[in-house]
Amino acid sequence: MVSLDNYVNVIEAGHQLRIHPETVKRLCRQGDLPATKIHNTWLIGKDVLDNFAGTYTPKRGARKKLI
């Protein structure tokens, strides 16, 4: 059996990044935040999240569309 001690869910990741959990889900879906989806739950490695948190700067508003 796999140990889940080295993973966090989107709620815990949202607290660490200080963003809404839905934003964490969007980042995972887009591939910006590497994660694994098991059934209906995104699992993010703690080391991956720490690296991502060091480079991520949250921005308000909708993404700008490419022309």
N, C-alpha and C positions, 0 to 999 in steps of 0.2 A: 504494500500500500504506500502511496506517495504521501510524504509529509507536507502539509500546507503551512508550516511555520514560516517559510521564506516568501510567502505571498500575502498580498493585501487585496481587499475588494475595492470597488469604486467609492464606497462611502469613506473608508479609511484613507484612500488616495486623495479624495476631495478635501479631507481635513488637512492632510499634509501639504497639499498644493494651495490650499485656501481658495478653492473653486467649487462650484456646484457639482454633485455627482453625475448629473446628466452631461456636463461638459467633459468629465473624465471619460464617460462612455463614448462621446463623440470623438474624442482624441484617439481612443482605442479603435473605433470603427474606421477612422481615416488612416490608421497606421502610424500616426504621429507618436503615439505612446505604445510601445510593444507590449502586448498582453495576449493571454490565451482565454478563449471563451469556452467554458464548460457548461453545457445546457444553457441556462439563461444568466450565467454569472461570469463577469470578467475577472480574471485573476492576473495581478500585476506583480512581478518579482520585486522584492524590496530593494535589491541593488539597482535594478532598472529604474525604479521610481526615484531613488536617490540621485542617480545620474540625470534623469529628466528634470527633477526639481531644481538642480543647479543651473540649468540652461533655460527653463521655461519662464516667460514673463506673461502673465495673463493680460489680455486686452479686452476692453469692453466693446460691445456692439457687434454687428454682423460682419462676417468676413467680406472683404472686397472681392468683387467678381473680376475675373480676368477678361480682358476684352479680346 
